[in-house]
Amino acid sequence: MSRPWNFSAGPAILPLEVLERTAASVRELALPGDTALESKLSILEISHRSKTFDRIHNGAIDLCHEVLGIPRSHKVLFLQGGASTQFAMVPMNFRVAGKPACYIETGVWAKKAIAESKALGETKVVASSAATNHDHIPALPPASSWAGASYLHITSNNTIYGTEWETMPDAGDTPLVVDLSSNIGSGPMGIERVTMGYAGAQKNLGPSGLTLAFVREDLLQREPAAYVPTMLRYTTHAAEDSLYNTPNTFGILVLSHVLEWMRDRGGVAGIGAINGRKADKIYAVLDGSSLYRAHAKAGSRSRMNVNWTLAGSDEAAREAVTKRFLAQAEAAGFCGLKGHRSVGGCRASIYNAFPEAGVDALVEFMREFERTA
């Protein structure tokens, strides 16, 4: 049986070449030019202190700078605990006494980050799209709304609602903190404006269990407003090059494979062009349809997560046609298309590794379903 088209929101699809390389590395690393004895072992077995892993680790850091465009002024960290742990670590480490933390609320994950910040100190929501069920990215408010803040935090892509910042905003002198979990590396986005960024790897960079963070060196010097446990300090991990404790060695290897795959396809510019084509094809079907309706407004639409609902005379009719669509889609070899309960309907997550051929197949299926519905 051929592989299904995997539209899962995450853990998400990985490039087939990466899966094959990783499978080989689980049996034996066999890195080119590495004569160390441990290179004949599995990535799952070698020490994180070995020279072989040191080569993998440093190579992954270099690729983060080279391929993703993370400035050399930023320290690259490989952490654990997912982006959800970062929701607490950011205010713990970077809040300044007497200066609020400012957030722009664009969906569920932004709300979770805000909740963690509020539990730790003064927090201001300076813009929100909640009133319209997060169907757009709100206009950037005047800089006076966050002037003097500890930092300004945004969520660059919203998987549940299918909205995305087109480029990173200019926060001026205020540090810009960005949750990039679901669109990092998906195209040029002005990442040089980001003072501190973080991303769970399981959307675009590798397997679940690995978190990439990068912090501008001067922000690392900021004194926390209160005591921060050792493992939750960015300075702990920065001082030890992410080796304070045993890191996710497997995840770091897969991340390096993914970044090499991206580099060979033109980096973020090349990947971005492909992502734009993929998303445009699905939105064209939605915008030209009387059955499908995109959740996100034009100008705020995500290239990573395309969300839509299906029309019906009432709620029961909408649920029935959606259920029929999903059942027929699964029978046709499409998986992971069910939308999140916050929006309903359907969601196609088309991250960096998702093949354009799979989008073409979905578009054809959607048109045929509408024709026969």
Secondary structure, DSSP 8 states (H G I E B T S, - for coil): ----EE--SSS----HHHHHHHHHHHH----TT---GGGGS-TTTS-TTSHHHHHHHHHHHHHHHHHH---TTEEEEEESSHHHHHHHHHHHHH--TT--EEEEE-SHHHHHHHHHHHHHS-EEEEEE-GGGTS-S------GGGTTT-SEEEEESEETTTTEE-SS----TTS-EEEE-TTTTTSS---GGG-SEEEEETTTTTS-TT-EEEEEEHHHHT---SS---GGG-HHHHHHTTT-SS---HHHHHHHHHHHHHHHTTTHHHHHHHHHHHHHHHHHHHHHT-SSEEESS-TTSB-SSEEEEEE--SSHHHHHHHHHHHHHHHHHTTEES-B--TTT-SEEEE--TTS-HHHHHHHHHHHHHHHHH-
